[in-house]
């Protein structure tokens, strides 16, 4: 059984790699060399050619980085890398909880360090070449250290919670684990902008003026209770723009990138926010959260049914059953289920985006939203004609 699981994991990894590379190939060769008639008035000829070069650069980079990751995991599986790491953490500590933290800590940190050249190239070569990068070396290093610290605290805490529940409750693991992780998910949805965002970016209340007055007027006409509007210093890392709502219930925050305010007119910013308010008015935030919790339930239910099977740990070469080896094997085998669920999540997401667009149009902001989306798409050199299959699986 362990051998069957091992080859199944190998097969899943190979299929996923080949499938994604095929989609990339189709997408890269789908755009037309000359400016299509339907994009005239959106892109000019020079900007369109630049967007093609940006797509090519990112596609080629994605191929190289994905191939590296693909070869690395196959190497770990074929040459008993996970077995070696299992034996190492067993020698380092007799405590099962410490072993779990060491196993995933070494694995995660090692993978991130090995991918560091790709991250640097993406930020300081590709993004720099096309005029997007504003990240300094010191900001990059600081972000990386903060990410490691936060990832270690949150990821390590969740791992210890799952292992404790599994050890203490056995067959009831999946139900209690789901409740705990679901609570954490909802908590982060409510307070992410208050707890995590300020660690990386400065949030400044939007100053009084024409923009704030226009936003407040639109919110009143939409019957939306507006709490806080903040400007985020997104320009410290990139010229790309964005805006989003954060929080649930009365804890909602509007966060505008400073680059968004720079690139769009007041009416266009208001239209973008009307789109975001549309998500709330249509209850998309709660529907999306509910769908995410359903996905989480399925995953933890299956995890609870499989962790006790020694074949999962043995599939990765473990001589003894361990929580961390079983969890890693499950994660690799869960990939096809996640792939199918993500397709349905994308379907719902696309439907919600169209509904939010329609809501903005119902407030007489449709024309402004069109102009805003065109400006944002062109300024970020977006590929406006992706291959239909690529669109279906990724957009």
N, C-alpha and C positions, 0 to 999 in steps of 0.2 A: 504493500500500500504506500509506504514512504517513497519508494522509487517512482510509483505512478504519479504521486503528488509533485515530486521533483521535476519530472519531465513535463508535467502539466504547467508548472511555473515557468519553465524554460520556453514552452510553446506560447504561453500567454505573452511573455516579454517579447519574443520574436515577432509574433503577430501584431502586437501593439506598435512596435517600432516600424515595421514594414507598412502598416496601414497609415500611420501618421505621415511617413515619408511620401507615400503615394498621394495623400491629400495635399501635401506641400508642393509636390511636383505639378499636380493638376492646377493648383492655385497660381503657381509661378508662371505657368505657360498659358494661362487663360486670358490675361489682359492683352489688349491690342497695342501694337507698337505706336500707332498714330492715335491722336486724340479722337475718341468716339463721339459721334454727333450728340448722344444723350448727355455727355459730360461738358459740352460746350456751354459757356456761361458759368460753369463751376470751376473747372481747371482751365488755365491757359496752357498753351503748348509747352512752354518751358517748365511750368510747375508740374504738369502731368509727367513729363520725362523725369523730373526729379523724384516724383512719387514712385515711378517704376524702378529707379535706381535704389531707392530706399527699400522697396519690397524685395528686390533681388539681394541686397546686402543682408537683410534680416533673414531671408529664406536660406541663404547659403550658410550664414552663421548658425541658424537653427539646426541645419543638417550636421554641421561639424560638432556642435555641443551635444546634440541628441545622440550622435554616434559614439561620442566619448562616454556618455552616461550608459549607453547600451552595452558597450564593450566592458565597461567597469563592472556592471552588475553580473554580466555573464562570467567574467573572470572570478568574481567573488563566489558565484555558485559552482563553477566548474573546478576551481582549485581550492575548495573548502575554506574560503575566507571567513564565512560566518561561523563555521565550526571552530576555526582558530580563535576568533574573537570571543566566542562562548567560553573556550578553555582559558583564555586570558583573564576574563572578568571573574571566573571561578577561582583563579589563583590570587586575584587581587583582593577579593572579599568573600567571607563566608555568608554574608547577609544577602538574602534573595532580593530585597528591595534596592540595596546598594548596587548589586549586580545589574539590575534592570536599568538604573540610571547610568551606570558606566557603559553598558552595552549600547544603548541608544545615544548616549552622549558622545562616545568615541565615533560611532557610525555617522551621526549627524554632523559633527564637527569635521571629521575627516572628509566627508563628501563635500561639504561647503568649501573647505580649504582647497581641495582638488579642483573645484569648479571656479575658484577665485580668478584665474587668468581669463576665463570666459566672461565673468561678470565685469572685469576691468575693461576688456576689449569692447564689450557691448556699450558700456557707459562712456569710456574715454576715447573710443575710436569711431564706432558707428554713430552713436548719438551726437558726438562732437562734430563729426564730418558733416552731418546734415543740419547742424545748428540748433540742436535741441538741448544738449547737455549744459547744465550750469553747476553741476556737482563738483566741488573741489576735492582734492585728495583727502584733506582732513575731515570733510563731511562724510566722505565714503567710509573712512576708517571708523569714525565715530558711530555712524549708522550700523556698521557691521558689528561693532562691539556691543552696542545696545541691543541689536537683534539677537545676538548670541545669549545675552543675559536674560532678555525677556522670554526668548524661546526656551531657555533652560528652566526658568522659573515656572512658566505656564505649562510647557510640555512635560517637564518633570513632575509637576504637581498632578497633572491629569494621569500620567502613567502610574504614579504611586497610588492614586485613588482607585484606578481600575484594578491594579494588582491586589490591593487590600480587599476590595469587594470580592474579587475572584477567590482569594484565599479564605476569606471569612464566610462567604455565603454560598459558595459552590453552585448548585443548580439554579439558585435565585439570582445569580450574578447579573444576567442580562437586564432584569427589571430594575434593580437598584442602580446599576451602572448607567442605564439610560436616564433615569431620573436625575442623577447627579450631573451628568454631562449636559443634559437638556437645560437644567437650571443654570449651569455655567454659560451655555450658549445664549440664553435669554439675557443673562446679566451683562455679557459682553455687548450684545446688541443695544442695550440701554446705555451703557457707560463707556463704550470704546472711545468716543470722541473726548471724553473727560479724562480718561485714565491713560490711554496709549498714545493718541495723536500728539498731545503736548510734549511727549518725550522726544519726538522727532521734528515737530514743527511748531512755530509760534502762531497762536490763534489770537487775533486782535478784533475786538468788537467793531463792526462796521460803523464808521463815523457818520454823524448826521449830515444829510445832504440830499441831493436829487435822487441818487440811487436808492438810499434807504427809504425815502419817502415813497418812491414808486413801488418798491417791494411791499411796504406796509399797505399801500392802497390796493395792490393786487390781492394780497392775502385777505384783506377785509372783504373784497368782492367775491372771493372764493369761499368765504365762511371758514377760513383757516386761522386757528389761533396761533399767532406767531410769537415765539419766545425769544430766542437769541439768534442773531445773524453775525457770523464771524468771518474774517478774512484770514486765509492761511497763506503763509509765505512759500507757496509751491515753487516760486521762481528761484529758490536757493538750490533746486536740483534740476529743474527742467523748464523749458518754455511751454510745454504742453499744458493745456488748461482743463479744469474740471470743476464740478460743483456737486454737492451731495447733502442729503439729510442724514442725520444720525440720531439714534435714540428711539424709544417707544413711548407711547402715551404722552404725558405732559413734559417729558424729558427731551423733546425733539430740538435739534440744533440745525441751523442752516450754515453750511460751510462753503465759502466761495474761495477758489484759488485766486490769488492776486493776478495771475496771468489771464484768468477769465475776464476780470474787470478791465484789464488792459486791452484785450483783443475785441471785446464786444461793446456795443452801445448799451445805454441804460435799458432801452426797450428789449434788446436781445437777451440781456441778463435776466430781466424779469420773465421773459418767455421761457427760458431754461428752468427757472425756479417754478414756474407754473406747471411745467412738465413734471418736476419732482413732487409738487403738491398733488398732482394728478395721481401719483402712485399712492399717496396717503388716502386721498378721497375714494379711490377704488379699492382700498384695503390690500394693495399689492404687497406691502411690507409684511403684513400679518399672514397673508397667503404664502408668501415666499418662505417665511419663518416656519410655517406649518409643514410645508413640503420638505424643508431641510430637516425638521425633526422626524418626519416619516422616514427619510433616508437614514438618519441616525439610528432610528429604532430598528430598521432592517439590518443595518450593519452590526449593531451590538447584539441583536438577537442571534444572528449567525455566528458571531464571535463567541458568544456564550456556549453555543452548541458544539463548537469545534476546538476550543482551547484545551479541553480535557483529553483530546485524542493525541496520543504520543506521536502518531505518524506525522503530525504537522511540524513538530520540532525535529523529528528524525529526517524529514525531507530536506532540511537545511544542514544536515550532518551532525546534529546534536546527539551525544551519547546518552544524555539524561534529559528528561522533560524539563522545560523551563517556560515561564510565562513569556519572557521576552522573545524567545525563539519561535514559540507558537504564534505570538502576536505578529511577528514579522512575516512568517509564512502565510498567515491569514491575509495580511495586507496585500501581499503579492497575488494571492489567489482571488481576492475580492475585486481585482481590477476590472474584469468583464462585467460584473454586476454594476459597479460604479459607472462604467462606460454607458450602459443602457439607461441607467437612471439619469445620467447627465443629459442625455438626448431629450428626455421628457422635461427636465428642468429648463433646458434651452427653449423648448417649445412654449412653455408657460412664460418664460422671460420675454420672448419676442412678442407674444400676445399682449403682455403687460406694457411693453414699451409703446406699442401702437396705441393702446388705450390711453396712456399718459400723454402722447402726442395729441390725440383727439381731445383730451380734456383741456390742454393748453389752447387748442384752436377754438374750443367752446367759449373761452374767455376773450375771444377776438385777438389772440396773440399768435395765430397760426403763421402769418407772414413773417413775423419777427422770429419765430422759432425756426422757420426754414432758413432764414438768413444766418441765424446763429449756428445752426448745425453745419451749414455749408462752410462758414468761416472756420469753425473748429476742425472740420474734416480736412480742409485744404491746408490749414496751418500745421496740422500734424501729419501731413502727407499720407492720409488714409487711402487704402485700396478700396475704391468705391465700386469695383466690379469683381468681387471674389467669385471663385468657382462655386456653382450651386451646391456641390457636395461639401466643400470646405465650409461654406456658409451654414449648411444644415447641422454640421457636427460642432462648429466652433462659435457661431455668432448667437 
